[in-house]
Amino acid sequence: MPVAKKKTVSPEDSPLIGQLKAAIRESGISLNELAKRSGVHNSQLSRFVRGEHDLSLSAAEKLMVYFDLKVMPGKPAQPAKP
């Protein structure tokens, strides 16, 4: 019986990761200050922003609460075709 391949989403394709990184960049505050305010460790933020490591679910949740971001059900929007 053939095994179905799991669909994986690369970090570059994840709307949530992109939204979190954009919120961090656009906040204008240092990662040290964001760590203090959000409760996510500075080293974890730094590795995430540099693309070296993913965030844990609890860290992503803390950032979403801090930035007042929401997860919406449904299919992500497709990029506009040129």
C-alpha positions in Angstrom: 0.0 0.0 0.0 1.6 3.4 -1.0 2.3 5.9 1.7 0.8 9.3 1.2 3.3 12.1 1.4 2.7 14.7 4.1 2.3 18.2 2.9 5.0 20.4 4.6 5.1 24.1 4.8 8.5 25.7 4.6 9.1 28.6 7.0 9.3 30.9 3.9 5.8 29.9 2.9 4.2 30.3 6.3 2.0 33.4 6.6 2.2 33.2 10.4 6.0 33.3 10.4 6.0 36.2 7.9 3.5 38.1 9.9 5.5 37.6 13.2 8.8 38.6 11.6 7.1 41.7 10.0 5.6 42.7 13.4 9.0 42.4 15.0 10.7 44.5 12.3 8.0 47.1 12.2 7.8 47.5 16.0 11.0 49.6 16.0 12.0 48.2 19.4 15.1 46.2 20.1 15.0 42.4 20.6 16.1 42.9 24.2 13.2 45.2 24.9 10.8 42.9 23.0 12.0 40.0 25.1 11.3 41.9 28.3 7.8 43.0 27.2 6.7 39.7 25.6 8.3 37.1 27.8 10.1 35.4 24.9 13.8 34.9 25.6 16.1 37.3 23.6 18.2 34.5 22.2 15.1 32.7 20.9 13.9 35.9 19.2 17.3 36.6 17.7 17.6 33.1 16.2 14.0 33.3 14.9 14.6 36.7 13.2 17.8 35.4 11.6 16.0 32.3 10.3 18.2 30.0 12.3 15.4 28.4 14.4 11.6 28.2 14.6 9.7 29.5 17.6 7.9 27.2 19.9 4.2 27.4 19.9 4.2 29.1 23.3 6.7 31.7 22.2 4.7 32.4 19.0 1.6 32.8 21.2 3.3 35.3 23.5 4.4 37.4 20.5 0.9 37.2 19.0 -0.6 38.4 22.2 1.9 41.2 22.6 1.4 42.4 19.0 -2.4 41.7 19.2 -2.3 39.4 16.1 -5.0 36.9 15.4 -5.1 33.5 13.6 -8.0 33.3 11.2 -9.3 30.0 9.9 -9.5 29.3 6.3 -7.2 29.1 3.3 -4.4 31.7 3.1 -4.8 34.3 0.3 -2.9 33.5 -2.9 -0.4 36.0 -4.1 -1.5 38.2 -7.0 -0.2 36.9 -10.3 1.9 39.5 -12.3 
